[in-house]
Amino acid sequence: MQAMDRVIAQRLTTSVPLIGQISHYIIAAGGKRLRPALLLMVSNALGNSHPHKHLLAAVVELIHTATLLHDDVVDESTMRRGRPTANESFGNPASVLVGDFLHTRSFQMMVEAGNMRILQVLSDATNIIAEGEVQQLINTHDASLDEKGYLHVIRSKTAKLFEASTQIAAILANTSPAVEAACATFGQALGTAFQIIDDVLDYDGDAHEMGKNLGDDLREGKCTLPLIIAMQRANATDAQIVRQAIEQGSTDQLQSILQIVKTTGALDATRQAAHDEAMRAIAALEMLPTNPFTQAMEQLAAQLLLRRT
């Protein structure tokens, strides 16, 4: 990870000061770095010491960072990781344009790997992520969204980069098609579980621990799995309260909605959905060699269900 950080620092060099300032601002904010960590863990699990693994880990982190910049503008977010978002500090135009810079810089870097299949996987992933973002925008304030539609968005918007990260590690290691598919499945399932838990925390988290405001998803009119299940299980009056809040993007009834999602068992059911995805990820590891790296990946999938931030 330190080697990857050095690559990122080198590749953010630019003659335009504002680009460097905003790029370093959002990257210095930290974050879990899960996607590049997974790429490096899979690489090591498969015994791959290819020098391009740090380059590609940096690529996926830059792609992710670019999407964060754009997401915060679209969502009009003011807090991320416990401090003001880049758009709050530098304005929307600068955030969008620097996000574009990070995307294009990541493509310059992935070409250096000289592997057409890796380029295909990453370029396809970035396109699918963009589709997922647009679909989520279309779904805004739509209280009729069902679980299938919800999963389609998060597998496109969030899980796809997890999947690409683990898949390109397998490609770089020259594995068999079966092992490559297992690595991709691990990434997709883990990424799906990660986002489901993220959506749980918007109704069952601590704002200080998370570094963002409780109820942000509701404020943005996002119909996530806890709300979908709550509306299915609640009585007509409570279901209407949730439905109206989604349609209006209002947190006026937030305390009532928090109570509804808890009393209907929607949070437990959503956590169970995340658990099922985590178990799917762990099952995919059976195709990989048993070593400290695959054991760490299994532990990561299990601990993901306990995250609070």
C-alpha positions in Angstrom: 0.0 0.0 0.0 2.9 2.3 0.7 4.3 1.5 -2.8 0.9 2.3 -4.2 0.8 5.6 -2.3 4.1 6.6 -3.9 2.8 5.9 -7.3 -0.3 8.1 -6.7 1.9 10.9 -5.4 4.1 10.7 -8.5 1.2 10.6 -10.9 -0.7 13.6 -9.4 2.1 15.8 -10.5 0.7 18.6 -12.7 1.5 22.1 -13.9 -2.0 23.2 -12.8 -1.8 24.0 -9.0 -5.6 23.7 -8.4 -5.6 20.1 -9.7 -2.9 19.1 -7.4 -4.5 20.9 -4.5 -7.9 19.3 -4.8 -6.5 15.9 -5.7 -4.3 15.8 -2.6 -7.1 17.2 -0.5 -9.5 14.3 -1.2 -6.8 11.6 -1.2 -5.2 12.9 2.1 -8.7 12.5 3.7 -7.8 8.9 4.0 -10.6 6.3 3.4 -10.5 2.6 3.5 -8.5 2.0 0.3 -10.4 -1.3 0.0 -10.3 -1.6 -3.7 -6.5 -1.3 -4.1 -6.0 -3.4 -1.0 -8.1 -6.2 -2.5 -6.1 -6.0 -5.8 -2.8 -6.4 -3.9 -4.2 -9.1 -1.6 -5.4 -11.2 -4.5 -2.1 -10.6 -6.3 -0.2 -11.9 -3.3 -2.6 -14.7 -2.7 -1.8 -15.9 -6.3 1.9 -15.5 -5.8 2.1 -12.6 -8.2 5.0 -10.2 -7.9 4.4 -8.4 -11.2 5.7 -4.8 -10.9 2.5 -3.4 -12.4 0.4 -4.5 -9.5 1.1 -1.2 -7.6 0.5 0.8 -10.8 -2.9 -0.8 -11.2 -3.8 -0.5 -7.5 -3.2 3.2 -7.9 -5.4 3.2 -11.0 -8.4 1.8 -9.2 -7.9 4.2 -6.3 -7.8 7.2 -8.7 -11.0 5.9 -10.5 -12.7 5.6 -7.1 -11.6 9.1 -6.0 -12.8 10.6 -9.3 -16.3 9.1 -8.7 -16.3 10.4 -5.1 -15.7 14.0 -6.4 -18.5 13.6 -8.9 -20.9 11.9 -6.4 -20.5 14.7 -3.9 -21.4 17.3 -6.5 -24.5 15.3 -7.7 -25.6 14.6 -4.1 -24.8 18.1 -2.9 -22.9 16.6 0.0 -21.1 18.8 2.5 -19.3 16.2 4.6 -17.2 13.2 3.8 -14.8 11.3 6.1 -15.4 13.8 8.8 -14.5 17.0 7.0 -16.0 19.3 4.3 -16.2 17.7 0.8 -14.1 19.1 -2.0 -17.1 20.7 -3.6 -17.9 22.4 -0.3 -14.4 23.7 -0.1 -13.5 24.4 -3.7 -16.9 24.6 -5.5 -18.7 22.4 -7.9 -17.0 23.3 -11.2 -13.5 22.7 -9.8 -14.6 19.3 -8.2 -16.1 18.1 -11.5 -13.1 19.1 -13.6 -10.6 17.6 -11.2 -12.6 14.4 -11.2 -12.3 14.4 -15.0 -8.6 14.8 -14.6 -8.3 11.9 -12.2 -10.3 9.7 -14.7 -8.1 10.6 -17.6 -4.9 10.2 -15.6 -6.0 6.7 -14.5 -6.5 5.8 -18.2 -3.0 7.0 -19.1 -1.7 4.8 -16.3 -3.7 1.7 -17.2 -2.4 1.8 -20.8 1.2 1.5 -19.3 0.3 -2.0 -18.1 0.3 -3.0 -21.8 -2.4 -5.7 -21.2 -5.4 -5.3 -23.5 -7.6 -7.6 -21.3 -6.9 -5.4 -18.2 -7.7 -2.3 -20.2 -10.9 -3.9 -21.3 -12.0 -4.9 -17.8 -11.2 -1.4 -16.4 -12.7 0.6 -19.2 -15.9 -1.6 -19.1 -16.0 -1.1 -15.3 -15.8 2.7 -15.5 -18.6 2.7 -18.1 -20.8 0.5 -16.0 -20.2 2.7 -12.9 -21.3 5.7 -14.9 -24.4 3.9 -16.0 -25.1 3.0 -12.4 -24.7 6.6 -11.4 -27.2 7.7 -14.0 -29.7 4.9 -13.0 -29.4 6.0 -9.4 -30.2 9.6 -10.5 -33.3 8.3 -12.3 -34.3 6.4 -9.2 -34.1 9.4 -7.0 -37.4 10.1 -5.1 -38.8 6.9 -6.5 -40.4 5.1 -3.6 -41.6 2.2 -5.9 -38.0 0.9 -6.4 -37.8 -2.8 -5.5 -35.0 -4.9 -4.2 -34.0 -6.1 -7.7 -33.7 -2.5 -9.0 -31.7 -1.5 -5.9 -29.3 -4.4 -6.3 -28.8 -3.6 -10.0 -27.7 0.0 -9.0 -25.3 -1.0 -6.3 -23.7 -3.8 -8.3 -23.1 -1.3 -11.1 -22.2 1.8 -9.0 -20.2 0.3 -6.2 -19.5 -3.4 -6.6 -18.2 -3.2 -10.2 -14.9 -1.5 -9.2 -14.4 -4.1 -6.4 -15.0 -6.8 -9.0 -12.6 -5.2 -11.6 -9.9 -4.8 -8.9 -9.9 -8.5 -8.0 -10.4 -9.7 -11.6 -7.4 -7.7 -13.0 -5.2 -9.0 -10.2 -6.0 -12.5 -11.5 -5.4 -11.5 -15.1 -2.0 -10.0 -14.1 -1.2 -13.3 -12.3 -2.0 -15.3 -15.5 -4.5 -17.6 -13.7 -6.9 -20.0 -15.2 -10.4 -18.8 -16.4 -12.0 -20.5 -13.4 -9.7 -18.8 -10.8 -10.2 -15.5 -12.6 -14.0 -15.9 -12.4 -13.7 -16.8 -8.7 -11.7 -13.7 -8.0 -14.2 -11.5 -9.9 -17.1 -13.1 -7.9 -15.3 -12.5 -4.6 -14.9 -8.8 -5.5 -18.5 -8.4 -6.7 -20.0 -10.1 -3.6 -17.8 -8.2 -1.2 -18.5 -4.9 -2.9 -22.3 -5.6 -2.7 -22.1 -6.5 1.0 -20.0 -3.3 1.6 -22.7 -1.1 0.0 -25.6 -2.8 1.7 -23.9 -2.3 5.1 -23.2 1.3 4.1 -26.9 1.8 3.5 -27.7 0.2 6.9 -25.4 2.7 8.6 -27.4 5.7 7.3 -30.2 4.5 9.6 -28.2 2.7 12.3 -24.9 4.5 12.5 -23.2 7.2 14.5 -22.7 10.5 12.5 -19.5 11.2 14.3 -18.0 7.8 13.7 -19.1 7.8 10.0 -17.9 11.3 9.3 -21.2 12.1 7.5 -24.7 13.2 8.5 -27.2 10.5 9.5 -30.2 10.4 7.1 -28.2 11.8 4.1 -29.6 9.1 1.8 -33.1 10.0 2.7 -32.3 13.7 2.3 -31.1 12.9 -1.2 -34.3 10.9 -2.0 -32.5 7.6 -2.2 -34.7 4.5 -1.8 -32.3 2.0 -0.2 -32.8 -1.5 1.0 -33.7 -0.6 4.7 -36.5 1.6 3.4 -37.7 -0.9 0.7 -38.0 -3.6 3.3 -39.6 -1.2 5.9 -42.3 -0.2 3.4 -43.0 -3.8 2.6 -43.5 -4.7 6.3 -44.9 -1.6 7.9 -48.6 -0.8 8.3 -50.2 1.5 5.7 -49.7 4.7 7.8 -46.0 4.0 8.5 -45.3 2.9 5.0 -46.8 6.2 3.8 -44.6 8.2 6.1 -41.5 6.5 4.6 -42.8 6.8 1.0 -43.6 10.5 1.4 -40.1 11.2 2.9 -38.4 9.5 -0.1 -40.6 11.4 -2.6 -40.0 14.7 -1.0 -36.3 14.1 0.1 -37.3 15.2 3.5 -35.8 14.4 6.9 -38.5 16.1 8.9 -39.8 12.7 10.0 -36.3 11.1 10.4 -36.8 10.0 14.0 -40.1 8.3 13.1 -38.5 6.6 10.1 -35.6 5.4 12.2 -38.1 3.9 14.5 -40.1 2.3 11.7 -37.0 0.6 10.1 -36.0 -0.8 13.5 -39.5 -2.0 14.6 -40.2 -3.7 11.2 -37.0 -5.6 11.4 -35.8 -3.9 8.2 -32.3 -3.3 9.5 -31.9 -7.0 10.5 -33.2 -8.1 7.2 -30.8 -5.8 5.4 -27.9 -7.0 7.5 -28.9 -10.6 6.5 -28.7 -9.6 2.8 -25.2 -8.3 3.4 -24.3 -11.5 5.3 -25.5 -13.6 2.4 -23.3 -11.6 0.0 -20.3 -12.0 2.4 -20.8 -15.7 2.5 -20.9 -15.8 -1.3 -17.6 -14.0 -1.3 -16.1 -16.4 1.1 -17.3 -19.4 -0.9 -15.5 -18.0 -4.0 -12.2 -18.2 -2.2 -12.3 -22.0 -2.3 -10.9 -21.7 -5.8 -7.8 -19.9 -4.5 -4.7 -21.3 -2.8 -4.9 -21.4 1.0 -2.4 -19.0 2.4 -2.2 -16.0 4.8 -3.6 -13.7 2.1 -6.7 -15.7 1.3 -7.2 -16.1 5.0 -7.1 -12.3 5.4 -9.6 -11.9 2.6 -11.9 -14.3 4.3 -11.5 -12.4 7.6 -12.2 -9.1 5.7 -15.5 -10.5 4.3 -16.6 -11.6 7.8 -15.5 -8.4 9.6 -17.2 -6.2 6.9 -20.6 -7.1 8.5 -19.4 -5.5 11.8 -18.3 -2.1 10.3 -19.6 1.1 11.9 -18.0 3.6 9.5 
